[in-house]
């Protein structure tokens, strides 16, 4: 399955000092913007046994060479797709696709969704992930600047970066603001960026993307004349402001407030709380569409991590069991019970994390599995 414009997602990130003051943390939140009938899987991908990434033959014939390192990752991905829309890895890196304007992926070329997964499998930090991705873009990206178009948000506990890609052209910018709110409608980098493909402006001129007048603007050059405004949006709720006031619950409420009303719905949502200095990051996934009627389930990387098979599409089926049961839900009957289940889970996980630093314990191995199975009981 190739990327298309439905694979972007509205993305929100809050940085210190706006995040809760007792922990230095970066909080990432994303609502997918795909249609409600697009089934999303949440899949755990363990690190390969040898510790280095293996060569990958992508479904469209793109041959990706092996890398020096490989990390376990949890992926939020369209069913049937090799790549992912968002996800996180064991090194506390989180990557989300905020915009995906790909035409159907060219045979033998990498797509936006492929890049999310490859970046998570190969990046040990936000900058390390960008290094891995731009090498892949320059080697395996389409030479047609309109065939691969994407905006990524790449975070670790210390920094947030934006990466915009058009074919083999790219630009990256470190976020200096204390928060960002991005629409799923286009590029997120204009005239200001910290890194780029070599000779970006001159080469954009050579291919006719830029006429050379005024200051070079990535979004205008590769997004067209209509792209003078970057794809930002207003905060739907809890706009970060007061120092130390924005936490996990505020991000959940923000994503729910951002959800469009029917018939437009959000796809599957992800929230990641990225903490450094020995504290354990935690990642939360709905694995179902319509975030305002979904429950976030937590995942923490451990040596023996397992997630529920109910968030994967079984062989020969078209939906995950969780998606099927959720789509037949009677929210007015179970919504308040599920909301209190989520609130209890948040409190317990936060308490556990505040009391335990350092290595993750075996107690957390089946954290997400237990929460998915508890949710499913309410739907039956």
LUMSE-933530 format. One record per residue (C-alpha): residue number from 1; residue in three letters; x, y, z. Coordinates in pm, whole numbers. Layout:
LUMSE-933530
num = NUM; residuo = ala; u = X; v = Y; w = Z;
...
//
This chain:
LUMSE-933530
num = 1; residuo = unk; u = 0; v = 0; w = 0;
num = 2; residuo = unk; u = 149; v = 331; w = -97;
num = 3; residuo = unk; u = 125; v = 663; w = 80;
num = 4; residuo = unk; u = -147; v = 910; w = -1;
num = 5; residuo = unk; u = -269; v = 1241; w = 132;
num = 6; residuo = unk; u = -480; v = 1067; w = 398;
num = 7; residuo = unk; u = -171; v = 945; w = 582;
num = 8; residuo = unk; u = -81; v = 1280; w = 737;
num = 9; residuo = unk; u = -199; v = 1377; w = 1082;
num = 10; residuo = unk; u = -264; v = 1684; w = 1293;
num = 11; residuo = unk; u = 35; v = 1700; w = 1525;
num = 12; residuo = unk; u = 95; v = 1884; w = 1852;
num = 13; residuo = unk; u = 417; v = 1901; w = 2056;
num = 14; residuo = unk; u = 480; v = 2074; w = 2390;
num = 15; residuo = unk; u = 833; v = 2140; w = 2519;
num = 16; residuo = unk; u = 979; v = 2257; w = 2852;
num = 17; residuo = unk; u = 920; v = 2478; w = 3039;
num = 18; residuo = unk; u = 549; v = 2439; w = 2948;
num = 19; residuo = unk; u = 539; v = 2067; w = 3031;
num = 20; residuo = unk; u = 474; v = 1947; w = 3384;
num = 21; residuo = unk; u = 746; v = 2089; w = 3603;
num = 22; residuo = unk; u = 830; v = 1784; w = 3812;
num = 23; residuo = unk; u = 973; v = 1607; w = 3506;
num = 24; residuo = unk; u = 1175; v = 1741; w = 3214;
num = 25; residuo = unk; u = 968; v = 1607; w = 2929;
num = 26; residuo = unk; u = 851; v = 1662; w = 2574;
num = 27; residuo = unk; u = 492; v = 1563; w = 2498;
num = 28; residuo = unk; u = 396; v = 1460; w = 2142;
num = 29; residuo = unk; u = 37; v = 1409; w = 2025;
num = 30; residuo = unk; u = -104; v = 1317; w = 1683;
num = 31; residuo = unk; u = -444; v = 1243; w = 1535;
num = 32; residuo = unk; u = -443; v = 1050; w = 1209;
num = 33; residuo = unk; u = -661; v = 1210; w = 942;
num = 34; residuo = unk; u = -753; v = 900; w = 744;
num = 35; residuo = unk; u = -1114; v = 789; w = 687;
num = 36; residuo = unk; u = -1283; v = 588; w = 963;
num = 37; residuo = unk; u = -1291; v = 276; w = 747;
num = 38; residuo = unk; u = -911; v = 281; w = 713;
num = 39; residuo = unk; u = -804; v = 14; w = 957;
num = 40; residuo = unk; u = -494; v = 99; w = 1161;
num = 41; residuo = unk; u = -274; v = -153; w = 1337;
num = 42; residuo = unk; u = -47; v = -101; w = 1635;
num = 43; residuo = unk; u = 247; v = -339; w = 1595;
num = 44; residuo = unk; u = 552; v = -402; w = 1814;
num = 45; residuo = unk; u = 869; v = -471; w = 1614;
num = 46; residuo = unk; u = 1148; v = -618; w = 1831;
num = 47; residuo = unk; u = 1510; v = -528; w = 1753;
num = 48; residuo = unk; u = 1684; v = -790; w = 1537;
num = 49; residuo = unk; u = 1897; v = -1037; w = 1731;
num = 50; residuo = unk; u = 2228; v = -927; w = 1580;
num = 51; residuo = unk; u = 2189; v = -564; w = 1690;
num = 52; residuo = unk; u = 2237; v = -422; w = 1339;
num = 53; residuo = unk; u = 1960; v = -349; w = 1089;
num = 54; residuo = unk; u = 1921; v = -598; w = 810;
num = 55; residuo = unk; u = 1879; v = -520; w = 442;
num = 56; residuo = unk; u = 1509; v = -476; w = 362;
num = 57; residuo = unk; u = 1328; v = -553; w = 40;
num = 58; residuo = unk; u = 1019; v = -329; w = 45;
num = 59; residuo = unk; u = 694; v = -457; w = -114;
num = 60; residuo = unk; u = 735; v = -221; w = -414;
num = 61; residuo = unk; u = 1083; v = -355; w = -494;
num = 62; residuo = unk; u = 1288; v = -85; w = -319;
num = 63; residuo = unk; u = 1603; v = -251; w = -182;
num = 64; residuo = unk; u = 1725; v = -83; w = 140;
num = 65; residuo = unk; u = 2076; v = -173; w = 252;
num = 66; residuo = unk; u = 2146; v = -282; w = 610;
num = 67; residuo = unk; u = 2249; v = -26; w = 872;
num = 68; residuo = unk; u = 2485; v = -17; w = 1165;
num = 69; residuo = unk; u = 2222; v = -21; w = 1440;
num = 70; residuo = unk; u = 1865; v = -137; w = 1483;
num = 71; residuo = unk; u = 1614; v = -63; w = 1755;
num = 72; residuo = unk; u = 1284; v = -204; w = 1874;
num = 73; residuo = unk; u = 989; v = 10; w = 1762;
num = 74; residuo = unk; u = 616; v = 35; w = 1817;
num = 75; residuo = unk; u = 433; v = 137; w = 1499;
num = 76; residuo = unk; u = 96; v = 300; w = 1432;
num = 77; residuo = unk; u = 38; v = 185; w = 1074;
num = 78; residuo = unk; u = -229; v = 135; w = 809;
num = 79; residuo = unk; u = -325; v = -231; w = 778;
num = 80; residuo = unk; u = -154; v = -386; w = 476;
num = 81; residuo = unk; u = 124; v = -127; w = 472;
num = 82; residuo = unk; u = 488; v = -206; w = 551;
num = 83; residuo = unk; u = 550; v = 149; w = 668;
num = 84; residuo = unk; u = 388; v = 352; w = 944;
num = 85; residuo = unk; u = 223; v = 691; w = 1003;
num = 86; residuo = unk; u = 380; v = 737; w = 1346;
num = 87; residuo = unk; u = 560; v = 545; w = 1616;
num = 88; residuo = unk; u = 838; v = 538; w = 1873;
num = 89; residuo = unk; u = 1150; v = 338; w = 1944;
num = 90; residuo = unk; u = 1338; v = 207; w = 2247;
num = 91; residuo = unk; u = 1576; v = 506; w = 2234;
num = 92; residuo = unk; u = 1287; v = 745; w = 2316;
num = 93; residuo = unk; u = 1266; v = 870; w = 1956;
num = 94; residuo = unk; u = 917; v = 945; w = 1823;
num = 95; residuo = unk; u = 840; v = 1013; w = 1455;
num = 96; residuo = unk; u = 507; v = 1130; w = 1313;
num = 97; residuo = unk; u = 399; v = 1213; w = 959;
num = 98; residuo = unk; u = 224; v = 1551; w = 973;
num = 99; residuo = unk; u = 177; v = 1577; w = 595;
num = 100; residuo = unk; u = 185; v = 1314; w = 322;
num = 101; residuo = unk; u = 126; v = 1430; w = -34;
num = 102; residuo = unk; u = 282; v = 1131; w = -208;
num = 103; residuo = unk; u = 153; v = 1016; w = -538;
num = 104; residuo = unk; u = 138; v = 632; w = -540;
num = 105; residuo = unk; u = 492; v = 522; w = -449;
num = 106; residuo = unk; u = 712; v = 460; w = -749;
num = 107; residuo = unk; u = 842; v = 109; w = -794;
num = 108; residuo = unk; u = 1183; v = 80; w = -637;
num = 109; residuo = unk; u = 1151; v = 409; w = -443;
num = 110; residuo = unk; u = 1093; v = 474; w = -74;
num = 111; residuo = unk; u = 758; v = 626; w = 43;
num = 112; residuo = unk; u = 676; v = 859; w = 332;
num = 113; residuo = unk; u = 532; v = 570; w = 535;
num = 114; residuo = unk; u = 844; v = 360; w = 473;
num = 115; residuo = unk; u = 1059; v = 647; w = 601;
num = 116; residuo = unk; u = 873; v = 667; w = 934;
num = 117; residuo = unk; u = 942; v = 300; w = 1005;
num = 118; residuo = unk; u = 1300; v = 305; w = 876;
num = 119; residuo = unk; u = 1380; v = 615; w = 1082;
num = 120; residuo = unk; u = 1252; v = 451; w = 1400;
num = 121; residuo = unk; u = 1439; v = 128; w = 1334;
num = 122; residuo = unk; u = 1768; v = 313; w = 1267;
num = 123; residuo = unk; u = 1770; v = 636; w = 1473;
num = 124; residuo = unk; u = 1912; v = 662; w = 1826;
num = 125; residuo = unk; u = 1818; v = 1032; w = 1868;
num = 126; residuo = unk; u = 1624; v = 1298; w = 1680;
num = 127; residuo = unk; u = 1934; v = 1411; w = 1491;
num = 128; residuo = unk; u = 2047; v = 1051; w = 1433;
num = 129; residuo = unk; u = 1706; v = 975; w = 1285;
num = 130; residuo = unk; u = 1732; v = 1274; w = 1051;
num = 131; residuo = unk; u = 2078; v = 1155; w = 944;
num = 132; residuo = unk; u = 1936; v = 811; w = 862;
num = 133; residuo = unk; u = 1633; v = 950; w = 680;
num = 134; residuo = unk; u = 1813; v = 1203; w = 462;
num = 135; residuo = unk; u = 2058; v = 935; w = 348;
num = 136; residuo = unk; u = 1761; v = 719; w = 246;
num = 137; residuo = unk; u = 1588; v = 1012; w = 74;
num = 138; residuo = unk; u = 1898; v = 1101; w = -126;
num = 139; residuo = unk; u = 1962; v = 739; w = -225;
num = 140; residuo = unk; u = 1610; v = 595; w = -259;
num = 141; residuo = unk; u = 1379; v = 897; w = -291;
num = 142; residuo = unk; u = 1205; v = 972; w = -618;
num = 143; residuo = unk; u = 1380; v = 1208; w = -859;
num = 144; residuo = unk; u = 1034; v = 1356; w = -922;
num = 145; residuo = unk; u = 988; v = 1621; w = -654;
num = 146; residuo = unk; u = 610; v = 1571; w = -670;
num = 147; residuo = unk; u = 619; v = 1193; w = -624;
num = 148; residuo = unk; u = 746; v = 1202; w = -264;
num = 149; residuo = unk; u = 616; v = 1489; w = -50;
num = 150; residuo = unk; u = 616; v = 1469; w = 325;
num = 151; residuo = unk; u = 655; v = 1662; w = 649;
num = 152; residuo = unk; u = 780; v = 1474; w = 955;
num = 153; residuo = unk; u = 799; v = 1565; w = 1324;
num = 154; residuo = unk; u = 1094; v = 1395; w = 1493;
num = 155; residuo = unk; u = 1134; v = 1414; w = 1873;
num = 156; residuo = unk; u = 1354; v = 1283; w = 2150;
num = 157; residuo = unk; u = 1360; v = 1391; w = 2518;
num = 158; residuo = unk; u = 1596; v = 1680; w = 2438;
num = 159; residuo = unk; u = 1481; v = 1823; w = 2103;
num = 160; residuo = unk; u = 1205; v = 1846; w = 1843;
num = 161; residuo = unk; u = 1284; v = 1870; w = 1472;
num = 162; residuo = unk; u = 1079; v = 1924; w = 1157;
num = 163; residuo = unk; u = 1191; v = 1747; w = 838;
num = 164; residuo = unk; u = 1033; v = 1831; w = 500;
num = 165; residuo = unk; u = 1100; v = 1617; w = 193;
num = 166; residuo = unk; u = 1017; v = 1670; w = -176;
num = 167; residuo = unk; u = 1164; v = 1396; w = -395;
num = 168; residuo = unk; u = 1536; v = 1398; w = -310;
num = 169; residuo = unk; u = 1524; v = 1757; w = -177;
num = 170; residuo = unk; u = 1497; v = 1812; w = 199;
num = 171; residuo = unk; u = 1523; v = 2070; w = 475;
num = 172; residuo = unk; u = 1527; v = 2027; w = 854;
num = 173; residuo = unk; u = 1466; v = 2276; w = 1133;
num = 174; residuo = unk; u = 1495; v = 2245; w = 1510;
num = 175; residuo = unk; u = 1188; v = 2376; w = 1691;
num = 176; residuo = unk; u = 1278; v = 2667; w = 1921;
num = 177; residuo = unk; u = 922; v = 2747; w = 2032;
num = 178; residuo = unk; u = 772; v = 2599; w = 2348;
num = 179; residuo = unk; u = 492; v = 2435; w = 2147;
num = 180; residuo = unk; u = 385; v = 2362; w = 1790;
num = 181; residuo = unk; u = 44; v = 2281; w = 1641;
num = 182; residuo = unk; u = 55; v = 2151; w = 1283;
num = 183; residuo = unk; u = -226; v = 2092; w = 1035;
num = 184; residuo = unk; u = -210; v = 1792; w = 802;
num = 185; residuo = unk; u = -234; v = 2010; w = 493;
num = 186; residuo = unk; u = 121; v = 2081; w = 378;
num = 187; residuo = unk; u = 485; v = 2161; w = 443;
num = 188; residuo = unk; u = 599; v = 2305; w = 775;
num = 189; residuo = unk; u = 930; v = 2470; w = 674;
num = 190; residuo = unk; u = 952; v = 2803; w = 491;
num = 191; residuo = unk; u = 1255; v = 3032; w = 464;
num = 192; residuo = unk; u = 1422; v = 2931; w = 794;
num = 193; residuo = unk; u = 1594; v = 2594; w = 837;
num = 194; residuo = unk; u = 1907; v = 2455; w = 1005;
num = 195; residuo = unk; u = 2005; v = 2178; w = 762;
num = 196; residuo = unk; u = 1922; v = 2096; w = 403;
num = 197; residuo = unk; u = 2022; v = 1890; w = 103;
num = 198; residuo = unk; u = 2339; v = 2023; w = -56;
num = 199; residuo = unk; u = 2290; v = 2332; w = -272;
num = 200; residuo = unk; u = 1915; v = 2321; w = -207;
num = 201; residuo = unk; u = 1822; v = 2665; w = -344;
num = 202; residuo = unk; u = 2043; v = 2640; w = -655;
num = 203; residuo = unk; u = 1919; v = 2292; w = -738;
num = 204; residuo = unk; u = 1556; v = 2398; w = -682;
num = 205; residuo = unk; u = 1623; v = 2673; w = -937;
num = 206; residuo = unk; u = 1774; v = 2424; w = -1182;
num = 207; residuo = unk; u = 1462; v = 2205; w = -1180;
num = 208; residuo = unk; u = 1226; v = 2502; w = -1207;
num = 209; residuo = unk; u = 1088; v = 2479; w = -852;
num = 210; residuo = unk; u = 1211; v = 2830; w = -767;
num = 211; residuo = unk; u = 1249; v = 3134; w = -991;
num = 212; residuo = unk; u = 1533; v = 3280; w = -786;
num = 213; residuo = unk; u = 1348; v = 3592; w = -674;
num = 214; residuo = unk; u = 1324; v = 3689; w = -308;
num = 215; residuo = unk; u = 1429; v = 3459; w = -26;
num = 216; residuo = unk; u = 1419; v = 3084; w = -93;
num = 217; residuo = unk; u = 1112; v = 2925; w = 71;
num = 218; residuo = unk; u = 1090; v = 2542; w = 86;
num = 219; residuo = unk; u = 712; v = 2534; w = 121;
num = 220; residuo = unk; u = 651; v = 2774; w = -169;
num = 221; residuo = unk; u = 910; v = 2609; w = -396;
num = 222; residuo = unk; u = 785; v = 2255; w = -349;
num = 223; residuo = unk; u = 427; v = 2308; w = -235;
num = 224; residuo = unk; u = 333; v = 2558; w = -504;
num = 225; residuo = unk; u = 236; v = 2923; w = -494;
num = 226; residuo = unk; u = -59; v = 2844; w = -268;
num = 227; residuo = unk; u = 182; v = 2733; w = 5;
num = 228; residuo = unk; u = 281; v = 3078; w = 129;
num = 229; residuo = unk; u = 125; v = 2990; w = 467;
num = 230; residuo = unk; u = 290; v = 2705; w = 656;
num = 231; residuo = unk; u = 62; v = 2422; w = 767;
num = 232; residuo = unk; u = 8; v = 2535; w = 1125;
num = 233; residuo = unk; u = -322; v = 2545; w = 1316;
num = 234; residuo = unk; u = -460; v = 2694; w = 1635;
num = 235; residuo = unk; u = -456; v = 2499; w = 1961;
num = 236; residuo = unk; u = -798; v = 2337; w = 2008;
num = 237; residuo = unk; u = -773; v = 2329; w = 2388;
num = 238; residuo = unk; u = -520; v = 2386; w = 2667;
num = 239; residuo = unk; u = -292; v = 2613; w = 2464;
num = 240; residuo = unk; u = 44; v = 2573; w = 2641;
num = 241; residuo = unk; u = 134; v = 2886; w = 2831;
num = 242; residuo = unk; u = 180; v = 2861; w = 3205;
num = 243; residuo = unk; u = 506; v = 2704; w = 3309;
num = 244; residuo = unk; u = 479; v = 2341; w = 3413;
num = 245; residuo = unk; u = 106; v = 2313; w = 3349;
num = 246; residuo = unk; u = 80; v = 2086; w = 3042;
num = 247; residuo = unk; u = 76; v = 1710; w = 3096;
num = 248; residuo = unk; u = -48; v = 1385; w = 2947;
num = 249; residuo = unk; u = -416; v = 1447; w = 3028;
num = 250; residuo = unk; u = -403; v = 1791; w = 2864;
num = 251; residuo = unk; u = -270; v = 1630; w = 2543;
num = 252; residuo = unk; u = -551; v = 1371; w = 2544;
num = 253; residuo = unk; u = -805; v = 1652; w = 2583;
num = 254; residuo = unk; u = -635; v = 1855; w = 2311;
num = 255; residuo = unk; u = -653; v = 1567; w = 2060;
num = 256; residuo = unk; u = -1018; v = 1505; w = 2147;
num = 257; residuo = unk; u = -1100; v = 1876; w = 2106;
num = 258; residuo = unk; u = -917; v = 1880; w = 1770;
num = 259; residuo = unk; u = -1126; v = 1593; w = 1634;
num = 260; residuo = unk; u = -1351; v = 1710; w = 1350;
num = 261; residuo = unk; u = -1723; v = 1644; w = 1375;
num = 262; residuo = unk; u = -1883; v = 1363; w = 1172;
num = 263; residuo = unk; u = -1872; v = 1261; w = 891;
num = 264; residuo = unk; u = -1502; v = 1359; w = 902;
num = 265; residuo = unk; u = -1327; v = 1161; w = 1174;
num = 266; residuo = unk; u = -979; v = 1115; w = 1309;
num = 267; residuo = unk; u = -776; v = 807; w = 1241;
num = 268; residuo = unk; u = -581; v = 630; w = 1514;
num = 269; residuo = unk; u = -408; v = 861; w = 1765;
num = 270; residuo = unk; u = -73; v = 852; w = 1948;
num = 271; residuo = unk; u = 61; v = 1043; w = 2248;
num = 272; residuo = unk; u = 422; v = 1007; w = 2368;
num = 273; residuo = unk; u = 570; v = 1146; w = 2688;
num = 274; residuo = unk; u = 945; v = 1160; w = 2629;
num = 275; residuo = unk; u = 1154; v = 1186; w = 2944;
num = 276; residuo = unk; u = 1532; v = 1173; w = 2976;
num = 277; residuo = unk; u = 1788; v = 1106; w = 3248;
num = 278; residuo = unk; u = 1691; v = 752; w = 3340;
num = 279; residuo = unk; u = 1314; v = 806; w = 3346;
num = 280; residuo = unk; u = 1099; v = 578; w = 3134;
num = 281; residuo = unk; u = 919; v = 732; w = 2835;
num = 282; residuo = unk; u = 559; v = 614; w = 2787;
num = 283; residuo = unk; u = 363; v = 591; w = 2463;
num = 284; residuo = unk; u = -17; v = 583; w = 2438;
num = 285; residuo = unk; u = -220; v = 456; w = 2140;
num = 286; residuo = unk; u = -592; v = 440; w = 2068;
num = 287; residuo = unk; u = -551; v = 181; w = 1786;
num = 288; residuo = unk; u = -905; v = 285; w = 1687;
num = 289; residuo = unk; u = -1045; v = 588; w = 1500;
num = 290; residuo = unk; u = -1253; v = 875; w = 1645;
num = 291; residuo = unk; u = -1033; v = 975; w = 1936;
num = 292; residuo = unk; u = -1324; v = 1136; w = 2125;
num = 293; residuo = unk; u = -1481; v = 788; w = 2154;
num = 294; residuo = unk; u = -1160; v = 591; w = 2198;
num = 295; residuo = unk; u = -936; v = 489; w = 2485;
num = 296; residuo = unk; u = -560; v = 549; w = 2503;
num = 297; residuo = unk; u = -360; v = 241; w = 2603;
num = 298; residuo = unk; u = -3; v = 271; w = 2739;
num = 299; residuo = unk; u = 313; v = 103; w = 2613;
num = 300; residuo = unk; u = 661; v = 111; w = 2772;
num = 301; residuo = unk; u = 965; v = -52; w = 2613;
num = 302; residuo = unk; u = 1093; v = -350; w = 2813;
num = 303; residuo = unk; u = 1315; v = -645; w = 2726;
num = 304; residuo = unk; u = 1009; v = -874; w = 2717;
num = 305; residuo = unk; u = 747; v = -633; w = 2579;
num = 306; residuo = unk; u = 432; v = -792; w = 2434;
num = 307; residuo = unk; u = 131; v = -617; w = 2293;
num = 308; residuo = unk; u = -210; v = -761; w = 2224;
num = 309; residuo = unk; u = -269; v = -954; w = 1901;
num = 310; residuo = unk; u = -608; v = -776; w = 1895;
num = 311; residuo = unk; u = -439; v = -464; w = 1748;
num = 312; residuo = unk; u = -316; v = -659; w = 1442;
num = 313; residuo = unk; u = -524; v = -777; w = 1146;
num = 314; residuo = unk; u = -537; v = -1160; w = 1154;
num = 315; residuo = unk; u = -441; v = -1353; w = 840;
num = 316; residuo = unk; u = -728; v = -1350; w = 591;
num = 317; residuo = unk; u = -924; v = -1077; w = 775;
num = 318; residuo = unk; u = -969; v = -709; w = 690;
num = 319; residuo = unk; u = -994; v = -560; w = 1040;
num = 320; residuo = unk; u = -834; v = -593; w = 1381;
num = 321; residuo = unk; u = -1068; v = -741; w = 1640;
num = 322; residuo = unk; u = -1036; v = -419; w = 1841;
num = 323; residuo = unk; u = -1137; v = -208; w = 1538;
num = 324; residuo = unk; u = -1436; v = -432; w = 1462;
num = 325; residuo = unk; u = -1566; v = -430; w = 1821;
num = 326; residuo = unk; u = -1505; v = -55; w = 1853;
num = 327; residuo = unk; u = -1695; v = 18; w = 1530;
num = 328; residuo = unk; u = -2002; v = -156; w = 1679;
num = 329; residuo = unk; u = -1969; v = 18; w = 2015;
num = 330; residuo = unk; u = -2262; v = 168; w = 2205;
num = 331; residuo = unk; u = -2067; v = 464; w = 2342;
num = 332; residuo = unk; u = -2355; v = 603; w = 2545;
num = 333; residuo = unk; u = -2361; v = 271; w = 2734;
num = 334; residuo = unk; u = -1987; v = 212; w = 2782;
num = 335; residuo = unk; u = -1823; v = 552; w = 2731;
num = 336; residuo = unk; u = -1815; v = 669; w = 3091;
num = 337; residuo = unk; u = -1684; v = 332; w = 3211;
num = 338; residuo = unk; u = -1409; v = 332; w = 2948;
num = 339; residuo = unk; u = -1318; v = 693; w = 3029;
num = 340; residuo = unk; u = -1278; v = 605; w = 3396;
num = 341; residuo = unk; u = -1071; v = 298; w = 3297;
num = 342; residuo = unk; u = -839; v = 529; w = 3101;
num = 343; residuo = unk; u = -816; v = 781; w = 3388;
num = 344; residuo = unk; u = -729; v = 507; w = 3638;
num = 345; residuo = unk; u = -466; v = 369; w = 3401;
num = 346; residuo = unk; u = -309; v = 716; w = 3358;
num = 347; residuo = unk; u = -291; v = 766; w = 3735;
num = 348; residuo = unk; u = -140; v = 421; w = 3798;
num = 349; residuo = unk; u = 117; v = 451; w = 3517;
num = 350; residuo = unk; u = 218; v = 803; w = 3629;
num = 351; residuo = unk; u = 254; v = 686; w = 3988;
num = 352; residuo = unk; u = 463; v = 386; w = 3883;
num = 353; residuo = unk; u = 690; v = 601; w = 3664;
num = 354; residuo = unk; u = 743; v = 860; w = 3937;
num = 355; residuo = unk; u = 850; v = 585; w = 4180;
num = 356; residuo = unk; u = 1066; v = 379; w = 3941;
num = 357; residuo = unk; u = 1352; v = 516; w = 3737;
num = 358; residuo = unk; u = 1624; v = 331; w = 3551;
num = 359; residuo = unk; u = 1562; v = -7; w = 3391;
num = 360; residuo = unk; u = 1203; v = -100; w = 3303;
num = 361; residuo = unk; u = 1071; v = -389; w = 3511;
num = 362; residuo = unk; u = 903; v = -708; w = 3393;
num = 363; residuo = unk; u = 583; v = -581; w = 3553;
num = 364; residuo = unk; u = 546; v = -359; w = 3245;
num = 365; residuo = unk; u = 593; v = -633; w = 2982;
num = 366; residuo = unk; u = 220; v = -678; w = 2915;
num = 367; residuo = unk; u = 98; v = -331; w = 3009;
num = 368; residuo = unk; u = -61; v = -253; w = 2673;
num = 369; residuo = unk; u = -189; v = -608; w = 2625;
num = 370; residuo = unk; u = -373; v = -596; w = 2960;
num = 371; residuo = unk; u = -532; v = -259; w = 2877;
num = 372; residuo = unk; u = -649; v = -369; w = 2531;
num = 373; residuo = unk; u = -803; v = -684; w = 2674;
num = 374; residuo = unk; u = -977; v = -486; w = 2949;
num = 375; residuo = unk; u = -1122; v = -250; w = 2687;
num = 376; residuo = unk; u = -1246; v = -535; w = 2466;
num = 377; residuo = unk; u = -1450; v = -681; w = 2754;
num = 378; residuo = unk; u = -1660; v = -362; w = 2762;
num = 379; residuo = unk; u = -1756; v = -397; w = 2394;
num = 380; residuo = unk; u = -1861; v = -761; w = 2401;
//
